[in-house]
Amino acid sequence: MTTLDPVIKRGSAELALLAVLADGPLHGYEIARRIEDRSGGALRFTLASLYPLLYRLEARGWLKATWQTTSGGRRRRCYRLTSTGRKQIAPLRQEWRAFFRALNRIAGVADA
């Protein structure tokens, strides 16, 4: 497995996060774990890098966070997509497809 340059990771983070949350609400640690699992370990986010992105997307109105209490009494923030956030997924996917097609034409990189 190849690790990705942080610049590439930052650029793809919004789509990765929105795609994972499209399945339903999750807390930060679970979001990071699912992104890592689904990417085969190529995309890894520390909580320190993930939370600023979550806060930005929440400020844009793409996510809504609520506090939940676990059965053990611990509180954590659970994030879900808003309707505005859900509408962002298709255009972001289209953008990335176009990017990969262009990269493939230039550098002979096969689509993912």
N, C-alpha and C positions, 0 to 999 in steps of 0.2 A: 504494500500500500504506500502510495506517495502522499506526503503531507503537503498541504497547499500553502502557498505564500499568503501571509496575513492580509495583503491587499485584496487578493482574490476572495478570500474568506469573508472580508468585510463587505465586499460588493454583493456576495450571494446570500448574506445573512438574512436580509429581509424576506426573500422568497423562501428560504429554508424554514424560518420561524413561522411564517404565515401558513405554509404547507402543513407543518406539523400541527398547528393549532386548528386547521380545518377539520381535523378529526374530533375535536372537542377541547374543552378547557383543561389546562395543565398548569402546574406550578413550575417555577424556574428550573429547578434541578431536573425535573422530568422532561422539560423542553430540551435542555442540553443533552440529556441521555438519549432521547429519541432521535435528535439530529445526528448524533454520533453513530448510533446504531444503523439508521437508514442510509447513512453515507459510507458505511463500511469503515468508519473510523477516520475518514478523510477530513471531515469537518468536526472540529472539537471547539467548544466554547467553554471557557471558565465562567463561573457565575459573575466574576468581576467584569468580564467583557459582555456578557449576555444582558445583565440588568440595565445598563445604559441604553441598549437597543430597545429593550422592552419599554422603558420609560419614554423614549422618543416616539415609538409607535403608538403608545397610549396617548401622548400629547397630540399626535396627529389625528386621533380618533379612530385608529385602526384596531386597537385593542381596548378591552375593559378589564380592569383588575378588581378583584374583591378579596377580602380577607376570609379565610376559612380556618377552622380549628380542627386539628387532627384528633383521632380517638385518644391519642396520648396527651392532648391538651396544648399542643404546640400550634401557634398561629403561622400561617404562610399565605402569601399572595397567589391567587389562582388567576390565570389570564385566559381570556376567551376572545375570539374574533368578534368585532362588531360587523354590522352589515357593510359599512364602508371598508373595513379591512378585508372582508370576504370578496368584495368587488376588485380589490387590488391584485388578487392572485392571478387571474387570467392575463391581464396586461403584463405582469412581471414574467410569467411563463413565456409569453410571446416574445418579450424582449430578450430573454435568455436564449430561446430557440434561434432567434435571428443572430444573436452574438455567436453562438456555436456554429451556425451555418457559415457565417463570414469567416470565422477562424479556420474552419475546415477548408474553405476555398483558398485561404491565404497559406496556411501552414500544413494542410493535409492531416488535420486533427479530426479523428472520427467523432461523430456525435455521441454524447453520453447515453 
